[in-house]
Amino acid sequence: MNLTKKDKIEIFENAISWIVVIAMFIYGGGKLIQFDGAAEIDKTVSEMTGMELMWAFYSYSKSFAITLGGF
């Protein structure tokens, strides 16, 4: 089987595309478990750091984490 240069480039592009697709699915699926328990912060909003506020905001609603993972 002889592959032309065009065939090799097409195979390479498809392989890279599938790697990106699989990585995006893994990243999106990780959002479902990433924010569990993060809302248990005993501080007021003014006392939180930016990172703590972000974690508390994202973990407030399970449906928000699912939507975020879907996008």
N, C-alpha and C positions, 0 to 999 in steps of 0.2 A: 504494500500500500504506500503510494507516494503522496505525500502532502505538500501542497504548494505553500509558499510563504503566506498567502492570503488565508489559507486554511489554518495554519499555525497561529496566526494573529487572532483569528476568530475563536479558536479553541482557548487561547490565553485570555481573551476578553470575557468569554463566557465563564471561565474558571474564576476569574477575579470577581465577576458579578455575583456568582453564587456564594463566594466567600463573604462578600459584603452583606448579602441577603441573610445568610445564616447568622452572621455576627449581629445584625440588627434585630433578628428574632430573639436571640439570646439576651441582648441588652433590654429589649422591651419586656420579655418575660421576667427578667430580674427585677423589674419595677414592682411586680406583684408582691415580692417578699422583702424588697429593700427597705421599705418604709414602715414595716411592722414594729410597733412599740416605740416609735420615735416621738410620739406626741406626749410622752410622759415626762414633760419638763415642768418643774415647779418654779418657774420664774415668770415675771411679767414681761410683756413685750419690750419695754424699754430696757430691761436688764439683759435681754438675750443678745448674743452675737448674731451676725448675719447668717452664719451657718446653722445655728440652733433654730433661728426663726424659719429658715427654709425647710429644715427637717420637720419641724412642728407643723408647718403649713401643708407640706406634701403628705404627711401621714394622718392628717385630720380626717380625710375621707378615703375609704378604700376604692370607691368608684373613681375618684380623681386619679389615684395611682394607676388604675386600670386604663383610664383614658390616656394618661401620660405615656404609659407603656405602649398603647396602641398606636399613638402618633410616632 
